């Protein structure tokens, strides 16, 4: 009798766990701006990747491809942001982050060349101690670390349906992943 009760309890717990695990999928959106695809990637990353527990600050790389796919990479940030003299509020930059999302106390930031640098992004980076205004720009190159083994996740989203996506690990010096086949003609 104890065994039956234990099995029944285990089945109920598994059923509840599966229901809770799939709730996050209901928050994904199928269309919108590129920021919505980034949000979908972050939601998936936080709910499925062990890497989300390793860091509290993540760099996001967004690539808008020609073949109807948006490629979004998420990796724990290795370096702080080192502003150059031209990185002023109200200016555009290809490298300096101009977008961010904070979820579950974790910071995700990326560069969006259609958005200007704002005081808000600078304040958020400062709050997370992830910006260094004191590096000496006369050396031309900031004190960057290169971590060839840093792992991450790369998401491939169909532009016509952000709920249609696949993911791989990020290419590192140790591992190489091929881009998955994604049918965006649905």
C-alpha positions as CSV (number, residue, x, y, z in Angstrom):
1,X,0.0,0.0,0.0
2,X,2.9,2.4,0.8
3,X,4.4,1.7,-2.6
4,X,1.2,2.6,-4.4
5,X,0.8,5.9,-2.4
6,X,4.5,6.7,-3.1
7,X,4.1,6.1,-6.8
8,X,0.9,8.1,-7.0
9,X,2.6,11.0,-5.2
10,X,5.5,10.8,-7.5
11,X,3.2,10.9,-10.6
12,X,1.4,13.9,-9.2
13,X,4.7,15.7,-8.6
14,X,5.9,15.0,-12.1
15,X,2.7,16.2,-13.6
16,X,2.8,19.4,-11.6
17,X,6.4,19.9,-12.5
18,X,5.7,19.5,-16.2
19,X,2.9,22.0,-16.0
20,X,5.0,24.6,-14.2
21,X,7.9,24.0,-16.6
22,X,5.8,24.7,-19.7
23,X,4.2,27.9,-18.2
24,X,7.1,30.0,-19.4
25,X,6.5,28.9,-23.0
26,X,3.2,30.7,-22.8
27,X,5.0,34.0,-22.3
28,X,6.8,33.8,-25.7
29,X,5.6,36.0,-28.5
30,X,5.4,35.1,-32.1
31,X,5.9,38.5,-33.7
32,X,7.1,42.0,-33.0
33,X,10.5,43.8,-33.1
34,X,13.9,42.1,-32.8
35,X,13.7,43.0,-29.1
36,X,10.8,40.6,-28.8
37,X,13.0,37.8,-30.3
38,X,15.7,38.7,-27.8
39,X,13.2,38.5,-25.0
40,X,12.1,35.1,-26.1
41,X,15.7,33.9,-26.2
42,X,16.3,35.2,-22.6
43,X,13.1,33.5,-21.3
44,X,14.2,30.2,-22.9
45,X,17.8,30.7,-21.6
46,X,16.7,31.3,-18.1
47,X,14.3,28.3,-18.0
48,X,16.4,25.7,-19.9
49,X,20.1,26.5,-19.7
50,X,22.4,25.6,-16.8
51,X,24.6,28.5,-18.0
52,X,22.0,31.0,-16.7
53,X,23.1,30.0,-13.2
54,X,26.8,30.6,-13.8
55,X,26.7,34.4,-14.2
56,X,24.5,37.4,-13.4
57,X,25.5,39.6,-16.4
58,X,25.1,38.4,-19.9
59,X,26.2,39.8,-23.2
60,X,23.7,39.3,-26.1
61,X,24.8,39.4,-29.7
62,X,22.0,39.9,-32.3
63,X,22.6,39.2,-36.0
64,X,19.8,39.9,-38.5
65,X,20.6,37.5,-41.3
66,X,19.5,37.8,-45.0
67,X,17.7,34.4,-45.0
68,X,14.8,35.2,-42.8
69,X,16.5,34.2,-39.6
70,X,17.5,36.3,-36.5
71,X,20.5,34.8,-34.8
72,X,20.9,35.6,-31.0
73,X,23.8,34.6,-28.9
74,X,23.8,34.7,-25.1
75,X,27.0,34.3,-23.1
76,X,28.1,35.3,-19.6
77,X,29.9,38.7,-19.9
78,X,33.7,38.4,-19.6
79,X,34.6,42.1,-19.8
80,X,33.2,45.3,-18.4
81,X,32.1,48.0,-20.8
82,X,34.9,50.5,-21.5
83,X,33.4,53.7,-23.0
84,X,35.4,55.6,-25.5
85,X,35.3,59.4,-25.8
86,X,32.7,59.2,-28.6
87,X,30.3,57.1,-26.6
88,X,28.1,59.9,-25.4
89,X,24.5,60.0,-24.5
90,X,22.4,60.5,-27.6
91,X,25.0,58.9,-30.0
92,X,24.8,55.6,-31.9
93,X,27.5,53.0,-31.7
94,X,27.9,49.5,-33.1
95,X,29.7,48.1,-30.0
96,X,28.5,50.1,-27.0
97,X,25.3,48.6,-25.6
98,X,22.1,50.5,-26.1
99,X,19.5,47.9,-25.1
100,X,19.0,45.8,-22.0
101,X,16.6,43.5,-20.1
102,X,16.8,42.6,-16.4
103,X,15.1,39.3,-15.6
104,X,15.4,37.3,-12.4
105,X,17.9,39.9,-11.2
106,X,20.2,39.1,-14.1
107,X,21.3,41.7,-16.7
108,X,21.2,41.0,-20.4
109,X,22.6,43.8,-22.7
110,X,23.3,44.2,-26.4
111,X,24.1,46.8,-29.0
112,X,21.2,48.0,-31.2
113,X,22.5,50.4,-33.9
114,X,18.9,51.8,-34.3
115,X,19.0,53.0,-30.6
116,X,21.0,55.8,-29.1
117,X,23.1,55.4,-25.9
118,X,21.0,56.6,-23.0
119,X,21.6,57.6,-19.4
120,X,19.4,54.7,-18.5
121,X,21.7,52.0,-20.0
122,X,24.7,53.7,-18.4
123,X,23.0,53.7,-15.0
124,X,22.0,50.1,-15.3
125,X,25.6,49.1,-16.3
126,X,26.8,51.1,-13.3
127,X,24.3,49.5,-10.9
128,X,25.7,46.1,-11.9
129,X,29.3,47.4,-11.7
130,X,29.8,46.6,-15.3
131,X,31.2,49.8,-16.8
132,X,34.6,51.4,-16.3
133,X,35.0,55.1,-17.0
134,X,38.5,55.2,-15.5
135,X,40.5,53.2,-18.0
136,X,43.1,55.2,-19.7
137,X,42.0,55.7,-23.3
138,X,45.5,56.8,-24.4
139,X,46.4,53.1,-24.6
140,X,43.8,52.8,-27.5
141,X,42.7,49.3,-26.6
142,X,40.9,48.7,-23.3
143,X,42.1,46.0,-20.9
144,X,40.0,43.2,-22.5
145,X,40.2,39.5,-21.5
146,X,39.7,36.9,-24.2
147,X,38.0,33.7,-23.0
148,X,38.1,31.3,-25.9
149,X,36.3,28.6,-23.8
150,X,33.4,30.7,-22.6
151,X,30.2,28.8,-23.3
152,X,27.0,30.3,-24.4
153,X,23.8,29.5,-26.4
154,X,23.0,30.6,-29.9
155,X,19.3,30.9,-30.9
156,X,18.0,30.9,-34.5
157,X,14.5,32.5,-34.8
158,X,12.3,32.7,-37.9
159,X,11.6,36.4,-38.5
160,X,8.0,35.5,-39.4
161,X,7.4,33.6,-36.2
162,X,9.5,34.1,-33.1
163,X,8.0,31.0,-31.5
164,X,9.7,29.0,-34.3
165,X,13.3,28.7,-33.2
166,X,16.1,26.3,-32.5
167,X,19.3,26.6,-30.4
168,X,22.8,25.3,-30.3
169,X,25.8,25.8,-28.0
170,X,28.1,28.6,-29.0
171,X,31.2,27.8,-30.9
172,X,34.2,27.9,-28.7
173,X,37.8,26.9,-29.3
174,X,36.8,23.5,-27.8
175,X,33.5,22.9,-29.5
176,X,32.1,23.8,-32.9
177,X,28.4,23.7,-33.7
178,X,26.7,23.8,-37.1
179,X,23.7,26.1,-37.7
180,X,20.5,24.1,-37.3
181,X,18.0,23.7,-40.2
182,X,15.0,25.9,-39.5
183,X,11.9,25.8,-41.6
184,X,10.5,29.3,-41.7
185,X,8.0,28.8,-44.5
186,X,5.2,27.6,-42.3
